[in-house]
Amino acid sequence: MVHLCKGHSIRAEITDEDEYGRTVAKCFLPDGRDLSEELVKQGLAIDWPKFSGGKYSKLEVAGIRKKLWLADARQKGRVHVLEKFDARKNGESKGK
């Protein structure tokens, strides 16, 4: 990301606010490229459909979600993170 942004002014368009009161914005490089799109294409980020509407999902690097399965599962409410780690700590296995 440094090579994309260092020494440049980045334009941010505020689009939303999340449930914690944090600002959500679309950011653009000086040449007009969408910074989120560039980060997803380079494998430095994943699409977050809650805010993007799935705009970047087809740009994700192959297998990136497998590497980040825990974050993906948590986002979709399938796995409670602390339960998963507690099970591992106690030597339990969930069939894997």
N, CA, C and O atoms as a GROMACS GRO file, in nm:
protein
  384
    1MET      N    1   0.083  -0.118   0.000
    1MET     CA    2   0.000   0.000   0.000
    1MET      C    3   0.088   0.125   0.000
    1MET      O    4   0.050   0.228  -0.056
    2VAL      N    5   0.204   0.116   0.062
    2VAL     CA    6   0.291   0.233   0.069
    2VAL      C    7   0.327   0.281  -0.070
    2VAL      O    8   0.324   0.401  -0.097
    3HIS      N    9   0.361   0.188  -0.161
    3HIS     CA   10   0.401   0.230  -0.295
    3HIS      C   11   0.286   0.296  -0.371
    3HIS      O   12   0.310   0.376  -0.462
    4LEU      N   13   0.161   0.264  -0.336
    4LEU     CA   14   0.046   0.327  -0.401
    4LEU      C   15   0.020   0.468  -0.349
    4LEU      O   16  -0.020   0.557  -0.424
    5CYS      N   17   0.044   0.488  -0.219
    5CYS     CA   18  -0.002   0.611  -0.154
    5CYS      C   19   0.108   0.709  -0.114
    5CYS      O   20   0.082   0.829  -0.105
    6LYS      N   21   0.229   0.661  -0.090
    6LYS     CA   22   0.335   0.746  -0.037
    6LYS      C   23   0.359   0.868  -0.126
    6LYS      O   24   0.382   0.856  -0.246
    7GLY      N   25   0.354   0.985  -0.064
    7GLY     CA   26   0.379   1.109  -0.135
    7GLY      C   27   0.261   1.162  -0.214
    7GLY      O   28   0.274   1.263  -0.283
    8HIS      N   29   0.146   1.097  -0.204
    8HIS     CA   30   0.028   1.138  -0.278
    8HIS      C   31  -0.084   1.181  -0.184
    8HIS      O   32  -0.092   1.136  -0.069
    9SER      N   33  -0.169   1.266  -0.233
    9SER     CA   34  -0.292   1.301  -0.160
    9SER      C   35  -0.399   1.202  -0.202
    9SER      O   36  -0.420   1.179  -0.322
   10ILE      N   37  -0.465   1.143  -0.105
   10ILE     CA   38  -0.571   1.046  -0.130
   10ILE      C   39  -0.704   1.115  -0.104
   10ILE      O   40  -0.724   1.178   0.000
   11ARG      N   41  -0.796   1.102  -0.198
   11ARG     CA   42  -0.929   1.163  -0.184
   11ARG      C   43  -1.022   1.062  -0.120
   11ARG      O   44  -1.030   0.947  -0.163
   12ALA      N   45  -1.094   1.104  -0.016
   12ALA     CA   46  -1.189   1.016   0.053
   12ALA      C   47  -1.330   1.072   0.039
   12ALA      O   48  -1.354   1.190   0.064
   13GLU      N   49  -1.422   0.986  -0.001
   13GLU     CA   50  -1.564   1.022  -0.008
   13GLU      C   51  -1.635   0.944   0.102
   13GLU      O   52  -1.645   0.822   0.095
   14ILE      N   53  -1.685   1.014   0.202
   14ILE     CA   54  -1.755   0.949   0.314
   14ILE      C   55  -1.886   0.891   0.263
   14ILE      O   56  -1.966   0.960   0.199
   15THR      N   57  -1.906   0.763   0.294
   15THR     CA   58  -2.026   0.694   0.244
   15THR      C   59  -2.118   0.644   0.355
   15THR      O   60  -2.237   0.624   0.331
   16ASP      N   61  -2.064   0.624   0.475
   16ASP     CA   62  -2.145   0.560   0.579
   16ASP      C   63  -2.077   0.577   0.714
   16ASP      O   64  -1.970   0.637   0.726
   17GLU      N   65  -2.141   0.522   0.815
   17GLU     CA   66  -2.084   0.511   0.948
   17GLU      C   67  -2.118   0.371   0.997
   17GLU      O   68  -2.232   0.326   0.982
   18ASP      N   69  -2.020   0.302   1.057
   18ASP     CA   70  -2.050   0.166   1.104
   18ASP      C   71  -2.116   0.169   1.241
   18ASP      O   72  -2.138   0.275   1.298
   19GLU      N   73  -2.147   0.050   1.292
   19GLU     CA   74  -2.220   0.041   1.419
   19GLU      C   75  -2.141   0.093   1.538
   19GLU      O   76  -2.198   0.112   1.646
   20TYR      N   77  -2.011   0.116   1.520
   20TYR     CA   78  -1.927   0.170   1.628
   20TYR      C   79  -1.901   0.319   1.611
   20TYR      O   80  -1.822   0.378   1.686
   21GLY      N   81  -1.966   0.381   1.513
   21GLY     CA   82  -1.950   0.524   1.490
   21GLY      C   83  -1.828   0.561   1.408
   21GLY      O   84  -1.794   0.679   1.396
   22ARG      N   85  -1.761   0.461   1.349
   22ARG     CA   86  -1.644   0.489   1.265
   22ARG      C   87  -1.689   0.528   1.125
   22ARG      O   88  -1.788   0.475   1.073
   23THR      N   89  -1.617   0.618   1.066
   23THR     CA   90  -1.647   0.664   0.931
   23THR      C   91  -1.608   0.558   0.829
   23THR      O   92  -1.502   0.497   0.838
   24VAL      N   93  -1.696   0.535   0.733
   24VAL     CA   94  -1.670   0.446   0.620
   24VAL      C   95  -1.659   0.536   0.498
   24VAL      O   96  -1.746   0.620   0.474
   25ALA      N   97  -1.553   0.518   0.420
   25ALA     CA   98  -1.532   0.605   0.304
   25ALA      C   99  -1.475   0.526   0.187
   25ALA      O  100  -1.411   0.422   0.206
   26LYS      N  101  -1.497   0.576   0.067
   26LYS     CA  102  -1.431   0.525  -0.054
   26LYS      C  103  -1.311   0.615  -0.075
   26LYS      O  104  -1.322   0.738  -0.071
   27CYS      N  105  -1.195   0.554  -0.098
   27CYS     CA  106  -1.072   0.632  -0.115
   27CYS      C  107  -1.020   0.615  -0.257
   27CYS      O  108  -1.024   0.506  -0.315
   28PHE      N  109  -0.969   0.725  -0.311
   28PHE     CA  110  -0.923   0.726  -0.450
   28PHE      C  111  -0.783   0.782  -0.460
   28PHE      O  112  -0.747   0.878  -0.392
   29LEU      N  113  -0.704   0.719  -0.546
   29LEU     CA  114  -0.568   0.765  -0.576
   29LEU      C  115  -0.576   0.889  -0.665
   29LEU      O  116  -0.681   0.915  -0.724
   30PRO      N  117  -0.467   0.964  -0.676
   30PRO     CA  118  -0.469   1.086  -0.758
   30PRO      C  119  -0.511   1.064  -0.903
   30PRO      O  120  -0.568   1.154  -0.965
   31ASP      N  121  -0.484   0.944  -0.958
   31ASP     CA  122  -0.521   0.917  -1.096
   31ASP      C  123  -0.665   0.866  -1.110
   31ASP      O  124  -0.709   0.830  -1.219
   32GLY      N  125  -0.739   0.863  -0.996
   32GLY     CA  126  -0.880   0.824  -0.999
   32GLY      C  127  -0.907   0.679  -0.968
   32GLY      O  128  -1.023   0.639  -0.954
   33ARG      N  129  -0.801   0.597  -0.956
   33ARG     CA  130  -0.822   0.456  -0.923
   33ARG      C  131  -0.878   0.441  -0.782
   33ARG      O  132  -0.843   0.517  -0.692
   34ASP      N  133  -0.964   0.342  -0.765
   34ASP     CA  134  -1.025   0.309  -0.637
   34ASP      C  135  -0.920   0.236  -0.552
   34ASP      O  136  -0.874   0.128  -0.591
   35LEU      N  137  -0.883   0.292  -0.438
   35LEU     CA  138  -0.780   0.232  -0.354
   35LEU      C  139  -0.822   0.094  -0.303
   35LEU      O  140  -0.739   0.003  -0.297
   36SER      N  141  -0.947   0.078  -0.267
   36SER     CA  142  -0.995  -0.053  -0.220
   36SER      C  143  -0.978  -0.158  -0.329
   36SER      O  144  -0.934  -0.270  -0.302
   37GLU      N  145  -1.012  -0.123  -0.450
   37GLU     CA  146  -0.999  -0.216  -0.563
   37GLU      C  147  -0.854  -0.259  -0.580
   37GLU      O  148  -0.825  -0.377  -0.600
   38GLU      N  149  -0.763  -0.165  -0.573
   38GLU     CA  150  -0.621  -0.195  -0.588
   38GLU      C  151  -0.571  -0.286  -0.476
   38GLU      O  152  -0.494  -0.379  -0.502
   39LEU      N  153  -0.614  -0.261  -0.353
   39LEU     CA  154  -0.571  -0.343  -0.240
   39LEU      C  155  -0.624  -0.486  -0.250
   39LEU      O  156  -0.553  -0.581  -0.220
   40VAL      N  157  -0.750  -0.501  -0.292
   40VAL     CA  158  -0.808  -0.634  -0.308
   40VAL      C  159  -0.735  -0.709  -0.420
   40VAL      O  160  -0.702  -0.826  -0.402
   41LYS      N  161  -0.710  -0.645  -0.532
   41LYS     CA  162  -0.641  -0.710  -0.644
   41LYS      C  163  -0.501  -0.758  -0.604
   41LYS      O  164  -0.454  -0.860  -0.655
   42GLN      N  165  -0.436  -0.685  -0.515
   42GLN     CA  166  -0.300  -0.721  -0.473
   42GLN      C  167  -0.298  -0.821  -0.357
   42GLN      O  168  -0.191  -0.862  -0.313
   43GLY      N  169  -0.416  -0.860  -0.309
   43GLY     CA  170  -0.423  -0.956  -0.199
   43GLY      C  171  -0.397  -0.895  -0.063
   43GLY      O  172  -0.372  -0.967   0.034
   44LEU      N  173  -0.401  -0.762  -0.054
   44LEU     CA  174  -0.378  -0.693   0.072
   44LEU      C  175  -0.507  -0.666   0.149
   44LEU      O  176  -0.503  -0.617   0.262
   45ALA      N  177  -0.620  -0.698   0.088
   45ALA     CA  178  -0.751  -0.678   0.151
   45ALA      C  179  -0.849  -0.777   0.089
   45ALA      O  180  -0.824  -0.833  -0.018
   46ILE      N  181  -0.961  -0.797   0.158
   46ILE     CA  182  -1.070  -0.878   0.103
   46ILE      C  183  -1.192  -0.789   0.089
   46ILE      O  184  -1.203  -0.684   0.154
   47ASP      N  185  -1.284  -0.832   0.005
   47ASP     CA  186  -1.409  -0.758  -0.012
   47ASP      C  187  -1.489  -0.766   0.117
   47ASP      O  188  -1.493  -0.871   0.180
   48TRP      N  189  -1.553  -0.658   0.156
   48TRP     CA  190  -1.639  -0.653   0.274
   48TRP      C  191  -1.778  -0.615   0.225
   48TRP      O  192  -1.813  -0.497   0.225
   49PRO      N  193  -1.858  -0.714   0.183
   49PRO     CA  194  -1.986  -0.688   0.117
   49PRO      C  195  -2.083  -0.599   0.195
   49PRO      O  196  -2.168  -0.533   0.135
   50LYS      N  197  -2.070  -0.598   0.326
   50LYS     CA  198  -2.159  -0.514   0.407
   50LYS      C  199  -2.151  -0.368   0.361
   50LYS      O  200  -2.252  -0.297   0.362
   51PHE      N  201  -2.033  -0.325   0.322
   51PHE     CA  202  -2.015  -0.186   0.280
   51PHE      C  203  -1.995  -0.170   0.130
   51PHE      O  204  -2.027  -0.065   0.075
   52SER      N  205  -1.943  -0.274   0.062
   52SER     CA  206  -1.914  -0.261  -0.081
   52SER      C  207  -2.025  -0.314  -0.170
   52SER      O  208  -2.027  -0.287  -0.290
   53GLY      N  209  -2.118  -0.389  -0.111
   53GLY     CA  210  -2.220  -0.453  -0.192
   53GLY      C  211  -2.164  -0.566  -0.277
   53GLY      O  212  -2.228  -0.609  -0.372
   54GLY      N  213  -2.043  -0.614  -0.242
   54GLY     CA  214  -1.980  -0.722  -0.317
   54GLY      C  215  -1.904  -0.675  -0.440
   54GLY      O  216  -1.863  -0.757  -0.523
   55LYS      N  217  -1.884  -0.546  -0.451
   55LYS     CA  218  -1.820  -0.487  -0.569
   55LYS      C  219  -1.681  -0.546  -0.600
   55LYS      O  220  -1.643  -0.556  -0.716
   56TYR      N  221  -1.607  -0.584  -0.496
   56TYR     CA  222  -1.469  -0.628  -0.516
   56TYR      C  223  -1.450  -0.780  -0.507
   56TYR      O  224  -1.338  -0.828  -0.522
   57SER      N  225  -1.556  -0.855  -0.485
   57SER     CA  226  -1.542  -0.999  -0.459
   57SER      C  227  -1.475  -1.074  -0.573
   57SER      O  228  -1.395  -1.164  -0.548
   58LYS      N  229  -1.504  -1.040  -0.696
   58LYS     CA  230  -1.445  -1.111  -0.810
   58LYS      C  231  -1.299  -1.072  -0.833
   58LYS      O  232  -1.230  -1.135  -0.913
   59LEU      N  233  -1.252  -0.969  -0.763
   59LEU     CA  234  -1.114  -0.925  -0.777
   59LEU      C  235  -1.021  -0.989  -0.674
   59LEU      O  236  -0.899  -0.973  -0.682
   60GLU      N  237  -1.078  -1.063  -0.579
   60GLU     CA  238  -0.996  -1.122  -0.473
   60GLU      C  239  -0.897  -1.223  -0.529
   60GLU      O  240  -0.926  -1.295  -0.624
   61VAL      N  241  -0.780  -1.226  -0.469
   61VAL     CA  242  -0.676  -1.321  -0.505
   61VAL      C  243  -0.727  -1.462  -0.472
   61VAL      O  244  -0.788  -1.483  -0.368
   62ALA      N  245  -0.703  -1.556  -0.562
   62ALA     CA  246  -0.749  -1.694  -0.542
   62ALA      C  247  -0.700  -1.748  -0.408
   62ALA      O  248  -0.582  -1.737  -0.376
   63GLY      N  249  -0.791  -1.805  -0.330
   63GLY     CA  250  -0.757  -1.867  -0.203
   63GLY      C  251  -0.743  -1.773  -0.085
   63GLY      O  252  -0.716  -1.818   0.026
   64ILE      N  253  -0.761  -1.645  -0.107
   64ILE     CA  254  -0.741  -1.548   0.002
   64ILE      C  255  -0.837  -1.574   0.118
   64ILE      O  256  -0.800  -1.554   0.233
   65ARG      N  257  -0.957  -1.616   0.088
   65ARG     CA  258  -1.055  -1.641   0.196
   65ARG      C  259  -1.019  -1.765   0.277
   65ARG      O  260  -1.050  -1.773   0.396
   66LYS      N  261  -0.953  -1.862   0.214
   66LYS     CA  262  -0.909  -1.980   0.290
   66LYS      C  263  -0.803  -1.939   0.392
   66LYS      O  264  -0.800  -1.991   0.503
   67LYS      N  265  -0.717  -1.847   0.353
   67LYS     CA  266  -0.614  -1.799   0.444
   67LYS      C  267  -0.674  -1.715   0.556
   67LYS      O  268  -0.619  -1.709   0.666
   68LEU      N  269  -0.784  -1.654   0.528
   68LEU     CA  270  -0.848  -1.567   0.627
   68LEU      C  271  -0.982  -1.624   0.671
   68LEU      O  272  -1.075  -1.549   0.701
   69TRP      N  273  -0.993  -1.757   0.675
   69TRP     CA  274  -1.121  -1.821   0.702
   69TRP      C  275  -1.182  -1.776   0.832
   69TRP      O  276  -1.304  -1.762   0.841
   70LEU      N  277  -1.103  -1.753   0.933
   70LEU     CA  278  -1.158  -1.716   1.062
   70LEU      C  279  -1.224  -1.579   1.055
   70LEU      O  280  -1.333  -1.560   1.109
   71ALA      N  281  -1.159  -1.484   0.988
   71ALA     CA  282  -1.219  -1.351   0.973
   71ALA      C  283  -1.346  -1.361   0.891
   71ALA      O  284  -1.446  -1.294   0.921
   72ASP      N  285  -1.344  -1.443   0.786
   72ASP     CA  286  -1.462  -1.459   0.702
   72ASP      C  287  -1.577  -1.522   0.780
   72ASP      O  288  -1.691  -1.477   0.772
   73ALA      N  289  -1.546  -1.626   0.856
   73ALA     CA  290  -1.651  -1.694   0.934
   73ALA      C  291  -1.709  -1.601   1.039
   73ALA      O  292  -1.830  -1.601   1.062
   74ARG      N  293  -1.624  -1.523   1.102
   74ARG     CA  294  -1.672  -1.430   1.203
   74ARG      C  295  -1.761  -1.324   1.141
   74ARG      O  296  -1.864  -1.288   1.198
   75GLN      N  297  -1.722  -1.274   1.023
   75GLN     CA  298  -1.802  -1.172   0.954
   75GLN      C  299  -1.941  -1.225   0.924
   75GLN      O  300  -2.039  -1.152   0.936
   76LYS      N  301  -1.949  -1.352   0.886
   76LYS     CA  302  -2.077  -1.410   0.847
   76LYS      C  303  -2.150  -1.473   0.965
   76LYS      O  304  -2.257  -1.532   0.948
   77GLY      N  305  -2.093  -1.461   1.086
   77GLY     CA  306  -2.158  -1.510   1.206
   77GLY      C  307  -2.161  -1.661   1.220
   77GLY      O  308  -2.243  -1.713   1.296
   78ARG      N  309  -2.073  -1.732   1.149
   78ARG     CA  310  -2.075  -1.879   1.155
   78ARG      C  311  -1.993  -1.934   1.271
   78ARG      O  312  -2.023  -2.042   1.321
   79VAL      N  313  -1.891  -1.863   1.313
   79VAL     CA  314  -1.803  -1.912   1.418
   79VAL      C  315  -1.780  -1.801   1.518
   79VAL      O  316  -1.746  -1.689   1.482
   80HIS      N  317  -1.798  -1.834   1.644
   80HIS     CA  318  -1.763  -1.738   1.748
   80HIS      C  319  -1.614  -1.759   1.775
   80HIS      O  320  -1.573  -1.868   1.815
   81VAL      N  321  -1.535  -1.657   1.755
   81VAL     CA  322  -1.389  -1.668   1.760
   81VAL      C  323  -1.340  -1.726   1.892
   81VAL      O  324  -1.257  -1.817   1.891
   82LEU      N  325  -1.388  -1.676   2.003
   82LEU     CA  326  -1.337  -1.723   2.131
   82LEU      C  327  -1.370  -1.870   2.155
   82LEU      O  328  -1.289  -1.942   2.214
   83GLU      N  329  -1.487  -1.915   2.112
   83GLU     CA  330  -1.522  -2.057   2.127
   83GLU      C  331  -1.424  -2.144   2.050
   83GLU      O  332  -1.381  -2.248   2.100
   84LYS      N  333  -1.388  -2.103   1.930
   84LYS     CA  334  -1.297  -2.181   1.846
   84LYS      C  335  -1.160  -2.193   1.914
   84LYS      O  336  -1.103  -2.302   1.921
   85PHE      N  337  -1.108  -2.081   1.963
   85PHE     CA  338  -0.978  -2.084   2.027
   85PHE      C  339  -0.981  -2.158   2.160
   85PHE      O  340  -0.886  -2.228   2.193
   86ASP      N  341  -1.089  -2.145   2.237
   86ASP     CA  342  -1.103  -2.218   2.362
   86ASP      C  343  -1.103  -2.368   2.336
   86ASP      O  344  -1.041  -2.444   2.412
   87ALA      N  345  -1.170  -2.413   2.231
   87ALA     CA  346  -1.175  -2.555   2.197
   87ALA      C  347  -1.036  -2.606   2.165
   87ALA      O  348  -0.999  -2.716   2.208
   88ARG      N  349  -0.958  -2.530   2.091
   88ARG     CA  350  -0.822  -2.571   2.057
   88ARG      C  351  -0.735  -2.578   2.183
   88ARG      O  352  -0.656  -2.670   2.200
   89LYS      N  353  -0.750  -2.479   2.270
   89LYS     CA  354  -0.671  -2.473   2.391
   89LYS      C  355  -0.698  -2.594   2.481
   89LYS      O  356  -0.607  -2.644   2.547
   90ASN      N  357  -0.822  -2.639   2.483
   90ASN     CA  358  -0.861  -2.753   2.566
   90ASN      C  359  -0.840  -2.887   2.496
   90ASN      O  360  -0.877  -2.991   2.551
   91GLY      N  361  -0.780  -2.887   2.377
   91GLY     CA  362  -0.751  -3.010   2.306
   91GLY      C  363  -0.869  -3.072   2.235
   91GLY      O  364  -0.861  -3.186   2.190
   92GLU      N  365  -0.977  -2.999   2.224
   92GLU     CA  366  -1.095  -3.050   2.154
   92GLU      C  367  -1.078  -3.027   2.005
   92GLU      O  368  -1.004  -2.938   1.962
   93SER      N  369  -1.145  -3.107   1.926
   93SER     CA  370  -1.142  -3.093   1.781
   93SER      C  371  -1.284  -3.094   1.730
   93SER      O  372  -1.369  -3.166   1.782
   94LYS      N  373  -1.309  -3.015   1.627
   94LYS     CA  374  -1.443  -3.010   1.568
   94LYS      C  375  -1.444  -3.087   1.437
   94LYS      O  376  -1.504  -3.043   1.339
   95GLY      N  377  -1.377  -3.202   1.434
   95GLY     CA  378  -1.379  -3.287   1.316
   95GLY      C  379  -1.277  -3.250   1.211
   95GLY      O  380  -1.286  -3.296   1.098
   96LYS      N  381  -1.181  -3.169   1.246
   96LYS     CA  382  -1.080  -3.131   1.148
   96LYS      C  383  -0.943  -3.170   1.194
   96LYS      O  384  -0.845  -3.145   1.123
   0.00000   0.00000   0.00000
